C-alpha cells in the first residue's frame, strides 16, 4: 500500500489539497545488501514524478548485526538524490531495542534516576556503539549532499504533471478518491454496509456547513471494509501532516 498511500496524499491538480511532504520508514537494506537487492530501486521507481518532497523517516536495519549503513551511499548519492530528500537514522540513544548509535551508560533503575526514561539515562558523556557509530560516520565522511533552494524546487515541481489518484481495488487500496465527500453530522447506517456500501446507506443527522469539506480529498469505503478503510485514511492523514522531528 506504500505507493498508493503516497500517491493518494499527493494526487490531484489542486496543490492546496495535497500533503506538503511524505515520509516512510524503510528497513529493507539489511546486512551486506545492494541498491537493487534491498528493493531501494523500487522506492525510486515509486517516487519518480511525485510532485511533493519525499524522505525516509526511519532507516537502520540491525538484523543481522553489525549495521554497515551502506544504504547511505544510495540515499545521499546518485542512486536516489534526485528523487528522495534524505533519511533519518534510527536512533541516537541505545535503548532496549538495540538501535542506538551512542550510550550514556548501562541501564539503571528509573526510580533512582529521574533522568533515566525506561531505565536509560539521557545525560553525561556519550559513548559510541561500536562498530555501528563508526560505520555510519565513515559513510557520511565521503558524502556531500547539497540543499535545494525553494525557488529552484518550486520551478522544477511546477513542470511535473500531477499524479493520478490511485484506483480502489478489492482487498487492497479500498479508498475511492472519486466518491462524494461526507457532510458534517452524517452518520453511517450499518445495515447498509452489507447491501451496497456506505454510498446509499449513510444518513445525515445534521446540516453540513457550506464549504466545510472542500479542502479534504473524497473518501468512500465499500462493503464490510468500512472500519478498515477509515483506518487507512486516518493513517494517511497522520503521515501527511507529520512534522519533522
HUDA-V724063 format. One record per residue. N is the residue number from 0. RES is the residue in one small letter. SS is DSSP state (h for helix, s for strand, l for the rest). Layout:
n->[N/N]
res->[RES/RES]
ss->[SS/SS]
This chain:
n->[0/1/2/3/4/5/6/7/8/9/10/11/12/13/14/15/16/17/18/19/20/21/22/23/24/25/26/27/28/29/30/31/32/33/34/35/36/37/38/39/40/41/42/43/44/45/46/47/48/49/50/51/52/53/54/55/56/57/58/59/60/61/62/63/64/65/66/67/68/69/70/71/72/73/74/75/76/77/78/79/80/81/82/83/84/85/86/87/88/89/90/91/92/93/94/95/96/97/98/99/100/101/102/103/104/105/106/107/108/109/110/111/112/113/114/115/116/117/118/119/120/121/122/123/124/125/126/127/128/129/130/131/132/133/134/135/136/137/138/139/140/141/142/143/144/145/146/147/148/149/150/151/152/153/154/155/156/157/158/159/160/161/162/163/164/165/166/167/168/169/170/171/172/173/174/175/176/177/178/179/180/181/182/183/184/185/186/187/188/189/190/191/192/193/194/195/196/197/198/199/200/201/202/203/204/205/206/207/208/209/210/211/212/213/214/215/216/217/218/219/220/221/222/223/224/225/226/227/228/229/230/231/232/233/234/235/236/237/238/239/240/241/242/243/244]
res->[x/x/x/x/x/x/x/x/x/x/x/x/x/x/x/x/x/x/x/x/x/x/x/x/x/x/x/x/x/x/x/x/x/x/x/x/x/x/x/x/x/x/x/x/x/x/x/x/x/x/x/x/x/x/x/x/x/x/x/x/x/x/x/x/x/x/x/x/x/x/x/x/x/x/x/x/x/x/x/x/x/x/x/x/x/x/x/x/x/x/x/x/x/x/x/x/x/x/x/x/x/x/x/x/x/x/x/x/x/x/x/x/x/x/x/x/x/x/x/x/x/x/x/x/x/x/x/x/x/x/x/x/x/x/x/x/x/x/x/x/x/x/x/x/x/x/x/x/x/x/x/x/x/x/x/x/x/x/x/x/x/x/x/x/x/x/x/x/x/x/x/x/x/x/x/x/x/x/x/x/x/x/x/x/x/x/x/x/x/x/x/x/x/x/x/x/x/x/x/x/x/x/x/x/x/x/x/x/x/x/x/x/x/x/x/x/x/x/x/x/x/x/x/x/x/x/x/x/x/x/x/x/x/x/x/x/x/x/x/x/x/x/x/x/x]
ss->[l/h/h/h/h/h/h/h/h/h/l/l/l/l/h/h/h/l/l/l/s/s/s/s/s/l/l/l/l/l/l/l/l/l/l/l/l/l/l/h/h/h/h/h/h/h/h/l/l/l/l/l/s/s/s/s/s/s/s/l/l/l/l/l/l/l/l/l/l/l/h/h/h/h/h/l/l/l/l/l/l/l/l/l/l/l/s/s/s/l/l/l/s/l/l/l/l/l/l/l/l/s/s/l/l/l/l/l/l/l/l/l/l/l/l/s/s/l/l/s/s/l/l/l/l/l/s/s/l/l/l/h/h/h/h/h/h/h/h/h/h/h/l/l/l/l/l/l/l/h/h/h/h/h/h/h/h/l/l/l/l/l/l/l/l/l/l/l/l/l/l/l/l/l/l/l/l/l/l/l/l/l/l/l/l/s/s/l/l/h/h/h/h/h/l/l/l/l/l/l/l/l/s/s/l/l/l/l/l/l/l/l/l/l/l/l/l/l/l/l/l/l/h/h/h/h/h/h/h/h/h/h/h/h/h/h/h/h/h/h/h/l/l/l/l]
